[in-house]
Amino acid sequence: MQRIRVGLTGLGAVLLIVAISAAIFETASHQPGSGTNTTLNQSEQSVANMVSANGSEAPSEPLAEIGVTPGAPANNAQASK
């Protein structure tokens, strides 16, 4: 009977800790300044400017564009040269 009491006490303690941590995280997520409406810092703004400056066209081979892998030729005319 003592083992059951100790086990249930431990289970209750774990559930209490989980409930308290969930309440803390939910309160923190509702505070002003958290979330996606925050202002961008300097590096985020520069990255956003670079992305918008590159155009709206998505790269067909992003790894080849950054030089990690060799890219395939764009068309057959360029391949024969």
C-alpha positions in Angstrom: 0.0 0.0 0.0 2.9 2.3 0.7 4.3 1.8 -2.8 1.0 2.8 -4.3 0.9 5.9 -2.2 4.4 6.9 -3.1 3.7 6.2 -6.8 0.6 8.3 -6.8 2.3 11.1 -4.9 5.1 11.1 -7.5 2.6 11.1 -10.4 0.7 14.0 -8.8 3.9 15.9 -8.4 4.8 15.4 -12.1 1.4 16.5 -13.2 1.6 19.6 -11.0 4.9 20.6 -12.4 3.6 20.1 -16.0 0.5 22.1 -15.3 2.5 25.0 -13.7 5.0 25.0 -16.6 2.1 25.0 -19.2 0.5 28.0 -17.4 3.8 29.9 -17.4 4.5 29.3 -21.1 0.9 30.3 -22.0 1.2 33.5 -20.0 4.5 34.3 -21.7 3.1 33.8 -25.1 0.3 36.3 -24.5 2.5 39.1 -23.4 2.9 42.1 -25.7 6.1 42.0 -27.8 6.1 38.3 -28.3 5.1 36.6 -31.5 5.3 37.6 -35.1 4.4 41.3 -34.7 7.7 42.3 -33.3 10.0 44.7 -35.1 12.8 43.3 -37.2 16.3 43.9 -36.0 19.1 45.1 -38.3 20.2 41.7 -39.6 16.7 40.5 -40.2 16.0 43.7 -42.2 19.1 43.2 -44.3 18.2 39.6 -45.1 14.7 40.7 -46.0 16.1 43.4 -48.3 18.4 40.9 -50.0 15.6 38.4 -50.6 13.3 41.1 -52.1 16.1 42.5 -54.2 16.8 39.1 -55.8 13.4 39.1 -57.4 10.2 37.1 -56.8 11.4 34.2 -58.9 12.3 31.2 -56.9 15.6 29.5 -57.8 15.3 26.3 -59.7 18.5 24.8 -58.1 19.2 26.5 -54.8 22.2 24.4 -54.0 23.8 25.1 -57.4 23.1 28.8 -56.9 25.1 29.0 -53.7 27.9 26.9 -55.2 27.5 23.7 -53.2 26.8 21.4 -56.2 27.3 21.9 -59.9 24.2 23.1 -61.7 22.6 21.6 -64.7 22.7 23.8 -67.9 19.7 26.0 -68.3 19.1 24.8 -71.9 20.7 22.6 -74.6 22.2 25.6 -76.4 24.3 26.5 -73.4 25.3 22.8 -72.9 26.8 22.5 -76.4 29.0 25.6 -75.9 
